[in-house]
């Protein structure tokens, strides 16, 4: 599941709350959702944890996920 799919069924205002939870701006979250930006590995880990592993590091950063060890 990607971020766009994750937020599809979330209630209104959840993006702002999510951005606050992972300590990013709503604007940056929007860029991540649209895939205009890629998160750092640390941010990808925070997003994975905040989504209860529904959005994974592998989904967010497939370019480095294979080298990433948990």
N, C-alpha and C positions, 0 to 999 in steps of 0.2 A: 504494500500500500504506500502511495506517496502522500505528501502533505496536502495536495489538492483533494484527493480522495478522503483523507482523514477529516478535513474541515467541512466536507460536503454535507454531512449529517449532524454537525455540531450546532448548538444554538447560537443565535445572534449575540455578538459580543465575546464569543469564545476566543477569537483570534487575538484580541487585545489582552485578555487575561493570560492566554498562552504565551504571548510575547513577554509579558511581565514575569511570568514564571521562569522562563529560560533567559531572562535578562537581555532581551534585544528589543529594538523598536518595532512597532507594528509595520512600519514601512519596510524594514529589512525582512520581516517575516513574509510580507507580500512578495518581495523579490525571490525569496526561497520557494514560496508556493508556485510562482510562475517559472521557476528554474532560471531566472535571470542572473542569479548568484548561487554559488555553492558554499555551503557552510564549512568552517574549519572542522577538523576531526573532533575537537573538543565540543564544538557546538552540535555536531551531528550526534555525539554521545548524549548530550543534554536533551536533544529533541527525542532521541530514542527512549530515554528514560521517562520524559514527560508524556509521551504517548503510550506508555505501558508496552513498549516494544512493538507497537503496531506499525510505526514508521521506523525502519532500521537504518543503521549506519550504511549498510550495503546499498540500500535504496537511495540514500542521500548522497553518498560518495562512492559509487561503484569503481571509480578510478583508483582509489586507495584501499578499499575495503578488503581486497584479497590479501594485502600486506598487513592489515590491521589484526592484531591478536587481542582477544578479550581476556 
